[in-house]
Amino acid sequence: MNELAINILSQHMEPENKSTKQQFIDNLQKWVAIDTQLKMIHEKTKQIRESKEFLIQKIYTYIHDNNITSNKINMNNEEVIFYEKKEYPPLTYTYIEKCLSEIIPEKKQVDFIIQYLKSKREIKHSHDIRKISKK
């Protein structure tokens, strides 16, 4: 955190316990450093996942092109298994409304059910901090 930001923080804080104020500034600086680290880790994780997906596609292309029927390969002390997995998209209000429209002919009833579901959602409140980088 630069000096200007620390000075602005110092001006907006009540002149109470100096150690408490310094502790706040230290905690804020630590939070910014951790937030920056998490963003770097997230970006690296994203790159690794993309590399993994690229390799999966290349491996499956080879399996298909070479008519490999075995779904297991032993490598070192590990067994690699090839399988097809099912992935379901999240349940969205649009999807629920579409499905309800297929079984309930009256649009007003479908709209009522969707509004009811939306109004009954549990709301969770929590505190968070956001960092906005100035470029």
Sequence and secondary structure as in RCSB ss.txt:
>XXXX:A:sequence
MNELAINILSQHMEPENKSTKQQFIDNLQKWVAIDTQLKMIHEKTKQIRESKEFLIQKIYTYIHDNNITSNKINM
NNEEVIFYEKKEYPPLTYTYIEKCLSEIIPEKKQVDFIIQYLKSKREIKHSHDIRKISKK
>XXXX:A:secstr
  HHHHHHHHHHS S  HHHHHHHHHHHHHHHHHHHHHHHHHHHHHHHHHHHHHHHHHHHHHHHHTT   SEEEE
TTEEEE           HHHHHHHHHHH   HHHHHHHHHHHHHT               
